[in-house]
Amino acid sequence: MREALIAGVVTSKVPSMNVVIISAPGAKAPYFAHVGDELYDAVVKSIKLDTVTFALTASASPGDPKSPREIVRKVRPTLGENNK
């Protein structure tokens, strides 16, 4: 199964207004998520201009201390207003 992809982020001076745009395999439209929104087996923990952090909600394998509890995905910037 393919993973969802971060299509982009929209940031604001007010961090609670930040949005991550996620493209999921098989979905007809992208998802627009805010901090605290649940997606599959994770919750959006933070949205920044260059990274999005997810906290996993799925239980890790018992006795596996190396299981990640957070996933940080880098966002690749594209040419825009702030990247001239």
Secondary structure as UniProt FT lines:
FT   STRAND          5..10
FT   HELIX           15..17
FT   STRAND          19..23
FT   TURN            25..26
FT   STRAND          31..33
FT   TURN            35..36
FT   STRAND          38..39
FT   TURN            40..41
FT   STRAND          42..47
FT   STRAND          51..56
FT   TURN            62..63
FT   TURN            65..66
FT   STRAND          70..74
FT   TURN            81..82
//
